[in-house]
Amino acid sequence: MAKPKIGFIGLGIMGKPMSKHLLDAGYELVVHDLVQAAVDEVVAAGAEKGVSPQDVAERSTVIITMLPDSPDVQAVALGENGLIEGVSEGDIHIDMSTIAPGVAIEVAEALGAKGVGCLDAPVSGGDVGAINATLSIMVGGEQALFDEMMPIFAKMGKTITLCGPNGAGQTVKACNQIQVALNIIGMSEAFVLGAKAGVDPAIIYDVLSGGYAQSRVHDARGPRMIKGDFAPGFKARFHFKDLNIIMKTGNDYGVPLPVTSLVHELFATMMAQGRGELDHSGIMTVLEDMAGIKARTQKE
Amino acid sequence: MAKPKIGFIGLGIMGKPMSKHLLDAGYELVVHDLVQAAVDEVVAAGAEKGVSPQDVAERSTVIITMLPDSPDVQAVALGENGLIEGVSEGDIHIDMSTIAPGVAIEVAEALGAKGVGCLDAPVSGGDVGAINATLSIMVGGEQALFDEMMPIFAKMGKTITLCGPNGAGQTVKACNQIQVALNIIGMSEAFVLGAKAGVDPAIIYDVLSGGYAQSRVHDARGPRMIKGDFAPGFKARFHFKDLNIIMKTGNDYGVPLPVTSLVHELFATMMAQGRGELDHSGIMTVLEDMAGIKARTQKE
């Protein structure tokens, strides 16, 4: 089978390296973004320039979107000059943005009515995973379409899993973000309590590393948190966005999420305090301020 | 230095195997418990029987307590016929119970006034760790006393850490129990949300295992939770007890713990519903009932 021509919309911190991997693999690309400099850079690397989502859809058979949030995907896919105005029967849309599962289903249904096959395929692994093509990709949609698109996914990610029907990829991503957020909050409340009770957070970090309280976040972020280093990493405002998606999803499916909802409010506090550009582990600063103490190690 | 004669008070699921390790290591033991059968068993293994904490203190130089909760330690150490009525200057008290840091400090000060050296030394690792002598032991107290008692700790545990002054061992244990509880709650809300949105919890478990959402609890308990297997393990009522200690500690030191306090209320719900004998991961059943769904995998 000849390589399909790929449209790629959304050339941000994630989409730019992802699109370049596809160019490197020999795919023809037509790209679009609202930021002209990003478009110019990927065009310089060999892509064609599309003037709108509709234009991109008209000139490609597989269209990938990598956008900030649900309304962006709705607008690009279903809005004026959107994909829906340019697609042909048999085209394929892969949305790799992290958005609400309900919106993923809505888009899949609307484009599906035009004969377009749809996959939701959010990722985890961050900009480092995008640059190194080691993203985890969580896919929702039909098995045959998933199999057909695997060569494309394989150029951008490493662990690629079909999670269920349309929306299932987004649902699993939401689950991922719940666990990560709660693991971070657990560390934050533990460090702050321990520090104010007079224990060096470095001791807490060390003792808990070897035991039942361990987590990947504990290993990766603990040593920085106890030094007060909250350079991103994954910016808190993006995790807040994901928590908004999660709360909407809980509401859509009738699932009370008591603890996640409180964590959402703590991230809302962090946003209100202008700390959205910190790493998401910077949520500890909110708890530090509540307790009136900094959880900083004295060790070197 | 000759081996000190050890008093051991509290021969429950943890204390019984711990005391037997000390007997096996050649220590003379005098033991006490309110449950006569437990005393008889350890006496049959070679220990002497003490009739009260006071009696145990009079007949030993190192006294270990392994009791359910703060009031038990207060009563045994400072109450009528308590340790305080039997100790001599130069004796050593090691409390291995999990209790409030504030109570550990209170006991250390009261016995310290009689010339008794005190360590708080709560453990993690559960009954399996007690039986295999692989407990993690988190110690609060003076370095010299910690070093002196290391041969005794080494018969019961593996990772043995001095965390700071009196109370610091209990504080680090509290931090441990915060992180474990929040990691479990994160898994619970994720599985319940995912299941009601139509994704097999086994997929959620698998996908999240390899990534940033991973935790020791996820690895150890996830496969059972998604089958609805909540056999303990660590009973929920013990984690609830620890959460009560944590909330009291937050109050003592002036540390708001917004998320842990909500988790405390969810465990209180679990207790009110008569589910305290389940494994602590059974907290997921509370969230399942709230959402009106069971998060069960269909996979084999």
Interface residues (C-beta under 8 A of the other chain):
Chain A: P101 S124 G125 S136 M138 T159 T161 C163 G164 P165 G167 A168 T171 V172 A174 C175 N176 I178 Q179 V180 A181 L182 N183 I185 G186 M187 E189 A190 F191 V192 L193 G194 K196 A197 G198 V199 D200 I203 I204 D206 V207 L208 G210 G211 Y212 A213 Q214 S215 R216 V217 H218 A220 I246 T249 G250 Y253 G254 V255 P256 L257 P258 V259 T260 L262 V263 L266 L287 M290 A291 G292 I293
Chain B: P101 S124 G125 S136 M138 T159 T161 C163 G164 P165 G167 A168 T171 V172 A174 C175 N176 I178 Q179 V180 A181 L182 N183 I185 G186 M187 E189 A190 F191 V192 L193 G194 K196 A197 G198 V199 D200 I203 I204 D206 V207 L208 G210 G211 Y212 A213 Q214 S215 R216 V217 H218 A220 I246 T249 G250 Y253 G254 V255 P256 L257 P258 V259 T260 L262 V263 L266 L287 M290 A291 G292 I293
